[in-house]
């Protein structure tokens, strides 16, 4: 039997890789695929995005131990697949609407104050003007240098 070589030495990363491989093998079974699809029918993602759920999430880690526990969908929470991935990546719910956002923010863009949205738009327009002005000056310098080179030749 050939030993498996890992690109990482961290035991947690190795365990996570093995669990992912196990779960992929489990998910490829057609019967379970159909059961998961049927379970998600009519459910909405719990993060607050309003999209139809298509992925059951196991909230506790002990459900991953055996196939029987894993395919028992009673303790699962319905998620849209993108929201499910974000939740696993460490995104947190928005304080106002519950949409998953990066942990460095407290509220999502849609829930921000109108004044802060206007401020960000004003800054965006300002920097666009600055960029255009710099581009214009650069083009003028290029014209001057190319015309001076042509005149000297």
DODOGU-83820 format. One record per residue: x, y, z of N, C-alpha, C in turn; residue number from 1. Coordinates in Angstrom, 3 decimals, padded with zeros to 6 digits. Layout:
N
X  Y  Z  X  Y  Z  X  Y  Z  NUM
...
END
This chain:
153
000.835  -001.181  000.000  000.000  000.000  000.000  000.882  001.248  000.000  1
000.591  002.160  -000.880  001.387  003.364  -001.036  000.958  004.407  -000.004  2
001.926  005.031  000.628  001.626  006.060  001.632  001.200  007.347  000.942  3
000.242  008.037  001.551  -000.243  009.297  001.008  000.714  010.410  001.394  4
001.049  011.266  000.437  001.918  012.404  000.720  001.059  013.657  000.749  5
001.277  014.479  001.754  000.522  015.716  001.907  001.425  016.907  001.653  6
000.844  017.954  001.139  001.609  019.168  000.907  001.685  020.020  002.173  7
000.933  019.644  003.196  000.943  020.383  004.465  001.337  019.432  005.589  8
001.819  020.004  006.684  002.188  019.179  007.834  001.247  019.388  009.002  9
000.350  020.354  008.878  -000.587  020.658  009.956  -001.614  019.521  010.079  10
-001.740  018.920  011.261  -002.686  017.803  011.419  -004.136  018.204  011.156  11
-004.509  019.432  011.520  -005.887  019.880  011.286  -006.175  019.967  009.785  12
-005.194  020.451  009.012  -005.386  020.553  007.564  -005.507  019.168  006.936  13
-004.705  018.222  007.412  -004.783  016.853  006.893  -006.144  016.254  007.214  14
-006.624  016.467  008.453  -007.939  015.960  008.848  -009.044  016.575  007.989  15
-008.929  017.889  007.735  -009.935  018.567  006.918  -009.940  018.005  005.494  16
-008.739  017.758  004.933  -008.655  017.174  003.587  -009.306  015.803  003.534  17
-009.019  014.981  004.537  -009.604  013.638  004.566  -011.120  013.702  004.676  18
-011.618  014.624  005.511  -013.066  014.744  005.683  -013.722  015.212  004.386  19
-013.063  016.135  003.677  -013.605  016.606  002.403  -013.698  015.451  001.412  20
-012.640  014.628  001.357  -012.652  013.489  000.436  -013.769  012.506  000.797  21
-013.944  012.261  002.111  -015.022  011.372  002.557  -016.379  011.928  002.142  22
-016.567  013.223  002.379  -017.859  013.837  002.073  -018.142  013.831  000.582  23
-017.118  014.018  -000.242  -017.324  013.988  -001.690  -017.768  012.591  -002.110  24
-017.139  011.572  -001.543  -017.554  010.197  -001.858  -019.006  009.972  -001.454  25
-019.373  010.520  -000.305  -020.757  010.359  000.168  -021.739  011.081  -000.743  26
-021.373  012.283  -001.171  -022.289  013.102  -001.957  -022.487  012.591  -003.374  27
-021.575  011.781  -003.863  -021.693  011.282  -005.231  -022.699  010.147  -005.365  28
-023.199  009.633  -004.260  -024.178  008.544  -004.326  -025.509  009.103  -004.833  29
-026.062  008.548  -005.921  -027.273  009.107  -006.536  -028.483  009.135  -005.600  30
-028.634  008.116  -004.780  -029.792  008.059  -003.883  -029.751  009.227  -002.899  31
-028.586  009.489  -002.340  -028.452  010.577  -001.380  -028.592  011.938  -002.050  32
-028.104  012.044  -003.286  -028.267  013.295  -004.031  -029.746  013.632  -004.169  33
-030.528  012.619  -004.518  -031.959  012.818  -004.715  -032.638  013.189  -003.391  34
-032.258  012.510  -002.304  -032.844  012.816  -000.997  -032.548  014.249  -000.575  35
-031.306  014.690  -000.806  -030.928  016.065  -000.447  -031.742  017.071  -001.273  36
-031.919  016.772  -002.561  -032.661  017.666  -003.443  -034.120  017.768  -002.996  37
-034.719  016.626  -002.665  -036.114  016.602  -002.213  -036.248  017.350  -000.889  38
-035.272  017.191  000.011  -035.323  017.854  001.319  -035.307  019.369  001.169  39
-034.603  019.873  000.156  -034.458  021.323  -000.031  -035.650  021.982  -000.720  40
-036.542  021.192  -001.320  -037.664  021.768  -002.068  -038.545  022.611  -001.138  41
-038.805  023.831  -001.577  -039.699  024.725  -000.842  -039.066  025.447  000.337  42
-037.789  025.215  000.593  -037.114  025.875  001.712  -036.323  027.063  001.204  43
-036.218  028.075  002.073  -035.487  029.300  001.746  -034.223  029.344  002.592  44
-033.176  029.914  002.043  -031.897  030.024  002.741  -032.089  030.786  004.057  45
-031.507  030.264  005.133  -031.703  030.858  006.457  -030.836  032.092  006.700  46
-029.912  032.411  005.790  -029.031  033.560  006.013  -029.768  034.880  005.813  47
-030.892  034.855  005.127  -031.657  036.078  004.922  -031.569  036.624  003.514  48
-030.898  035.908  002.612  -030.749  036.402  001.245  -032.029  036.211  000.430  49
-032.896  035.280  000.852  -034.153  035.054  000.164  -034.075  034.068  -000.988  50
-032.907  033.503  -001.253  -032.759  032.548  -002.349  -033.274  031.174  -001.923  51
-033.678  030.357  -002.894  -034.133  029.007  -002.540  -032.959  028.150  -002.061  52
-033.175  027.399  -001.015  -032.116  026.541  -000.465  -031.870  025.358  -001.381  53
-030.604  024.991  -001.540  -030.272  023.802  -002.314  -029.175  022.971  -001.645  54
-028.795  023.352  -000.404  -027.750  022.623  000.319  -028.133  022.495  001.787  55
-028.244  021.286  002.303  -028.462  021.144  003.749  -027.134  021.269  004.492  56
-027.130  022.042  005.567  -025.916  022.241  006.364  -026.049  021.509  007.687  57
-025.016  020.742  008.047  -024.996  020.050  009.334  -024.384  021.000  010.372  58
-025.181  021.517  011.303  -024.658  022.506  012.238  -023.668  021.957  013.259  59
-023.704  020.671  013.534  -022.758  020.126  014.506  -021.809  019.149  013.821  60
-020.575  019.109  014.281  -019.552  018.279  013.657  -019.753  016.790  013.833  61
-020.518  016.376  014.850  -020.685  014.933  015.087  -021.523  014.259  014.005  62
-022.224  015.026  013.190  -023.031  014.441  012.113  -022.167  013.903  010.974  63
-020.883  014.253  010.962  -019.994  013.805  009.894  -019.405  012.421  010.169  64
-019.602  011.885  011.361  -018.920  010.654  011.760  -019.310  009.433  010.927  65
-020.590  009.151  010.813  -021.027  007.955  010.085  -021.984  008.347  008.968  66
-022.143  007.440  008.013  -023.062  007.702  006.902  -024.501  007.857  007.385  67
-024.898  007.065  008.383  -026.271  007.131  008.883  -026.565  008.519  009.453  68
-025.632  009.035  010.249  -025.824  010.364  010.829  -025.768  011.440  009.746  69
-024.862  011.247  008.798  -024.667  012.261  007.769  -025.893  012.395  006.865  70
-026.507  011.275  006.521  -027.647  011.333  005.615  -028.975  011.542  006.326  71
-028.958  011.596  007.646  -030.157  011.966  008.383  -030.247  013.485  008.360  72
-031.197  014.020  007.625  -031.274  015.463  007.403  -032.142  016.185  008.432  73
-032.515  015.507  009.516  -033.387  016.125  010.514  -032.729  017.311  011.212  74
-031.440  017.228  011.499  -030.763  018.303  012.219  -030.134  019.337  011.320  75
-030.447  019.302  010.034  -029.802  020.199  009.074  -030.523  021.542  008.951  76
-029.766  022.508  008.450  -030.282  023.859  008.216  -030.188  024.125  006.714  77
-031.260  024.659  006.082  -031.219  024.890  004.631  -030.413  026.143  004.259  78
-029.515  025.996  003.300  -028.704  027.104  002.799  -028.659  027.066  001.286  79
-028.510  028.237  000.676  -028.165  028.338  -000.733  -026.680  028.004  -000.812  80
-026.219  027.338  -001.887  -024.847  026.817  -001.902  -023.781  027.901  -001.724  81
-023.987  029.098  -002.263  -023.005  030.181  -002.100  -022.961  030.633  -000.647  82
-024.126  030.781  -000.027  -024.188  031.185  001.382  -023.565  030.110  002.275  83
-023.748  028.855  001.911  -023.176  027.743  002.660  -021.646  027.809  002.632  84
-021.085  028.074  001.455  -019.632  028.201  001.342  -019.124  029.392  002.132  85
-019.830  030.516  002.050  -019.420  031.708  002.808  -019.433  031.438  004.305  86
-020.451  030.752  004.758  -020.572  030.456  006.184  -019.387  029.597  006.643  87
-018.982  028.633  005.816  -017.842  027.794  006.164  -016.523  028.560  006.098  88
-016.475  029.626  005.301  -015.258  030.434  005.190  -015.146  031.459  006.323  89
-016.149  031.537  007.182  -016.051  032.429  008.332  -016.817  033.734  008.201  90
-017.645  033.865  007.177  -018.440  035.078  007.054  -019.457  035.115  008.195  91
-019.854  036.325  008.577  -020.791  036.494  009.688  -022.077  037.149  009.178  92
-023.203  036.968  009.886  -024.444  037.597  009.419  -024.452  039.106  009.664  93
-025.074  039.833  008.749  -025.261  041.281  008.899  -026.150  041.532  010.119  94
-025.853  042.587  010.870  -026.617  042.876  012.083  -028.074  043.226  011.796  95
-028.334  043.791  010.600  -029.694  044.239  010.294  -030.527  043.220  009.537  96
-029.934  042.631  008.464  -030.748  041.749  007.614  -030.343  040.276  007.688  97
-029.157  039.969  008.180  -028.742  038.576  008.311  -027.962  038.025  007.137  98
-027.772  038.808  006.062  -026.986  038.363  004.920  -025.540  038.143  005.360  99
-024.890  037.117  004.829  -023.519  036.811  005.242  -022.530  037.791  004.620  100
-021.686  038.384  005.472  -020.702  039.381  005.041  -019.352  039.055  005.661  101
-018.301  039.707  005.177  -016.963  039.495  005.731  -016.954  039.941  007.190  102
-016.154  039.282  008.032  -016.161  039.594  009.461  -015.672  040.999  009.805  103
-014.974  041.672  008.892  -014.478  043.017  009.185  -015.593  044.065  009.116  104
-016.749  043.723  008.559  -017.872  044.654  008.471  -018.935  044.305  009.518  105
-019.739  045.301  009.871  -020.832  045.037  010.800  -022.164  044.922  010.072  106
-022.326  045.692  008.975  -023.556  045.625  008.181  -023.195  045.512  006.707  107
-024.122  044.965  005.913  -023.886  044.807  004.480  -024.089  046.142  003.758  108
-023.746  046.187  002.480  -023.831  047.429  001.708  -025.269  047.935  001.636  109
-026.226  047.024  001.486  -027.622  047.437  001.357  -028.184  048.024  002.648  110
-027.632  047.635  003.798  -028.140  048.119  005.082  -027.417  049.369  005.583  111
-026.367  049.794  004.892  -025.636  050.981  005.339  -026.525  052.209  005.286  112
-026.178  053.222  006.069  -026.938  054.475  006.069  -026.892  055.111  004.690  113
-027.938  055.877  004.397  -027.991  056.548  003.110  -026.846  057.555  002.998  114
-026.519  058.222  004.105  -025.455  059.224  004.088  -024.097  058.585  003.783  115
-023.835  057.409  004.347  -022.554  056.764  004.079  -022.491  056.260  002.638  116
-023.645  055.859  002.079  -023.673  055.450  000.669  -023.381  056.654  -000.223  117
-024.001  057.798  000.106  -023.763  059.009  -000.677  -022.307  059.434  -000.568  118
-021.737  059.317  000.625  -020.332  059.668  000.843  -019.421  058.792  -000.008  119
-019.683  057.487  -000.062  -018.841  056.595  -000.854  -018.988  056.898  -002.351  120
-020.203  057.235  -002.786  -020.410  057.623  -004.187  -019.651  058.907  -004.511  121
-019.683  059.877  -003.588  -018.984  061.145  -003.783  -017.479  060.903  -003.905  122
-016.935  060.029  -003.035  -015.504  059.710  -003.098  -015.156  059.021  -004.405  123
-016.024  058.121  -004.847  -015.796  057.396  -006.093  -015.714  058.371  -007.266  124
-016.650  059.320  -007.326  -016.668  060.311  -008.404  -015.420  061.190  -008.337  125
-015.037  061.594  -007.121  -013.843  062.421  -006.944  -012.606  061.715  -007.484  126
-012.414  060.428  -007.134  -011.221  059.709  -007.573  -011.245  059.426  -009.069  127
-012.445  059.302  -009.644  -012.530  059.150  -011.096  -012.044  060.416  -011.789  128
-012.435  061.583  -011.243  -011.988  062.861  -011.814  -010.481  063.004  -011.692  129
-009.945  062.665  -010.535  -008.491  062.748  -010.319  -007.761  061.854  -011.319  130
-008.252  060.626  -011.501  -007.626  059.692  -012.425  -007.666  060.222  -013.860  131
-008.823  060.787  -014.261  -008.939  061.345  -015.620  -007.953  062.491  -015.834  132
-007.836  063.355  -014.822  -006.927  064.492  -014.913  -005.477  064.013  -015.047  133
-005.080  063.017  -014.277  -003.720  062.469  -014.369  -003.482  061.849  -015.734  134
-004.471  061.140  -016.271  -004.347  060.554  -017.609  -004.175  061.647  -018.667  135
-004.946  062.717  -018.526  -004.872  063.827  -019.480  -003.477  064.460  -019.450  136
-002.950  064.687  -018.238  -001.613  065.276  -018.106  -000.545  064.345  -018.695  137
-000.702  063.056  -018.483  000.251  062.087  -019.009  000.248  062.099  -020.536  138
-000.939  062.143  -021.132  -001.041  062.181  -022.597  -000.406  063.449  -023.159  139
-000.586  064.593  -022.453  000.024  065.846  -022.914  001.553  065.754  -022.876  140
002.087  065.158  -021.797  003.536  064.991  -021.702  004.062  064.100  -022.816  141
003.314  063.037  -023.130  003.723  062.156  -024.225  003.742  062.898  -025.556  142
002.737  063.741  -025.784  002.669  064.513  -027.028  003.879  065.434  -027.139  143
004.188  066.135  -026.018  005.303  067.073  -026.012  006.619  066.331  -026.284  144
006.833  065.199  -025.633  008.090  064.475  -025.822  008.180  063.901  -027.224  145
007.074  063.422  -027.773  007.129  062.852  -029.135  007.320  063.957  -030.179  146
006.708  065.125  -029.957  006.890  066.225  -030.919  008.285  066.811  -030.830  147
008.874  066.853  -029.621  010.242  067.384  -029.488  011.244  066.414  -030.105  148
010.988  065.126  -030.023  011.891  064.143  -030.635  011.817  064.199  -032.157  149
010.607  064.442  -032.695  010.456  064.518  -034.138  011.103  065.793  -034.682  150
011.014  066.880  -033.903  011.599  068.155  -034.346  013.115  068.122  -034.344  151
013.727  067.363  -033.456  015.185  067.299  -033.371  015.807  066.374  -034.413  152
015.021  065.469  -034.979  015.592  064.533  -035.944  015.694  065.085  -037.307  153
END
